[in-house]
Amino acid sequence: MHMTLEADYAVRICRVSASADQKVDARTIAEETHVPLRFALKILRKLVADDIMISYKGARGDTCWHIRRGKSHCVR
């Protein structure tokens, strides 16, 4: 089986977010997954667009993410 680097990073990002009990900022996600921050931000945007994750805008202009729970994300 062949998996792209982007898909590998997306799985890592989802795993970290799913195991967190609260919202996680991109820098923390990047550090815990060993994914470059710029690439993590790009993947996070795609995950939000695909309705897999939720982004939250903070009062200081920062953004945090959390995995969307309770929905099936099966590929059709």
C-alpha positions in Angstrom: 0.0 0.0 0.0 1.3 3.4 -0.9 0.3 6.5 1.2 1.2 10.0 0.3 3.1 12.1 2.8 0.1 14.5 3.0 -2.2 11.6 3.9 0.2 10.4 6.5 0.4 13.9 8.0 -3.4 14.2 8.0 -3.8 10.9 9.9 -1.2 12.1 12.5 -3.0 15.4 12.9 -6.4 13.7 13.3 -5.0 11.3 15.9 -3.5 14.1 18.0 -6.7 16.2 17.8 -8.9 13.2 18.6 -6.8 12.3 21.7 -7.0 15.9 23.0 -9.7 16.8 25.4 -9.8 20.4 24.3 -9.0 22.6 21.3 -5.4 22.5 20.1 -3.5 25.2 18.4 -1.6 24.5 15.1 1.9 25.0 16.7 1.2 22.3 19.3 -0.2 20.0 16.6 2.8 20.5 14.4 5.2 19.9 17.3 3.5 16.7 18.5 3.2 15.2 15.0 6.6 16.4 13.7 4.9 18.0 10.7 6.2 21.4 9.5 3.9 24.2 10.7 3.2 25.5 7.2 2.2 22.1 6.0 0.1 21.4 9.1 -1.8 24.6 8.5 -2.5 23.6 4.9 -3.7 20.2 5.9 -5.8 21.6 8.7 -7.6 23.9 6.2 -8.4 20.9 4.0 -9.7 18.9 7.0 -12.0 21.8 8.0 -13.2 22.2 4.4 -14.0 18.4 4.3 -15.9 18.8 7.6 -13.6 16.5 9.5 -12.3 19.2 11.9 -13.6 22.4 13.3 -11.6 25.7 13.6 -12.1 28.2 16.3 -11.0 31.8 16.1 -9.5 33.2 19.3 -9.8 36.6 20.8 -6.2 37.4 20.1 -6.4 36.4 16.5 -5.1 32.9 17.0 -6.9 29.8 15.7 -7.4 26.4 17.4 -8.8 23.2 16.0 -10.7 20.2 17.2 -11.8 17.0 15.6 -15.5 16.9 14.7 -17.1 14.0 16.7 -20.2 12.1 16.1 -20.1 12.0 12.4 -19.1 9.2 10.0 -16.3 10.1 7.6 -16.5 7.2 5.4 -15.3 7.6 1.8 -18.1 6.8 -0.7 
